[in-house]
Amino acid sequence: MAADDEGPEKPFKPYKMVVGRGESSLEVTVTPEAELAASGSPIVCMRMPPQEELKHYAPGSVALPCSLCQCDLLVSPSSQILLAQGNNPLVCMECWTQAQSAES
């Protein structure tokens, strides 16, 4: 394994990138973790499939409840880091989608 680059710290700036191809592509903005945590934006996760084992997902993933419907959600290690800072609610895709529809 290669050692981490110990070069000078450069400030991270949000940037846009395209994920996917053709009609399935989506433009996303990559944002620094500290900015996401401070924003209080919800962390949106998928519901855990019934009878599914965590070993089939990213190592370190856990099941935690949606802050709205209490369904078990699959929460990755990176999302757990944001949750630990206490500013971002955890919601499932279904609850988040309903909230977005209500705002329109």
N, C-alpha and C positions, 0 to 999 in steps of 0.2 A: 504494500500500500504506500502511496506517495505521501510525503509530509505536506501539511497545510502550508500554503504560501504565507510567509510572515512579512510580506511587503507592507508599505504604509497603508493605514486605514483611509479609505475614500468614502465620503458620504454617499449613502445609497439614495438614489432618486427613483421615484415610481416610473415605470415605463409600460408601454402597451406591447402586447404580443398576440399573435393569432394561434389558436389551438385548433387542431383538426384540419380538414381539407374540404374544399368545395362547399356544398350546401350545409355540411355538418360543421363548418368552421365557426368559431366564436372568438371575438376579440375580448381579451381580458387585460386588466391593469394589474401589474405586479407591484405590491405596496410593501414597504418595510414593516416588519413585525411590530415594532414599537408604535408606529402610526395606526396600525390595525387595532392594537390593544387600547390605545387612547381614544379611538373613535367610538367605542361602545357598539359597533355594528355586530349584528348576530353572527354566530358561527353556525352555518347551515350544514347538517350532516344527514346521511341516509339512515333510515330505520334499519335495525338489525333484522334480517330474515329469520322467521321462526326456526328453532332447532339448529341454527347455524353456530359453528364454533369459531371463536376469534382466531384460532391458529391459521385460518384460511385467508386472513387479511394482513395488513402491514404489521410487522413485529412491534409490539408495544401498544397496539390499539386496545381500547377498552370500550365497554358498553356503559353508557350514561343516559339518564332520562332527559327527554325533551322538556324544556322549561314550560311549555304550554300544554302538551297532551300527555306527558309522562311516559311515552313509548320509549323503549330502549333504542339508543342510537349508537352507531359505530363511530367512535371518535379516535382519530389518528393521533400519534404522538405530537405532531406540530400543532394541532388544534388544542391538545391538552395544555401545551405551554401557554397559549393565549388564555384559555379558561382559568389557569392558575393566577393570572393577573387580576381576575375578578371584575372586569369591565364589560365583558361580552356575554350576552345570553346564548345558550345552546338551544337551537330549534331544529326540528326535522324539516325536510324539504316540503312535506305536505303542508305543515303549518305556515311555513314561510311563503309558499305559493298562495295560500288562502289570504294571508295578510297583504301580499302584493296586489292581488285581485281586488281586495276591498279598498285599497288606496286609489285605484283607477277610477 
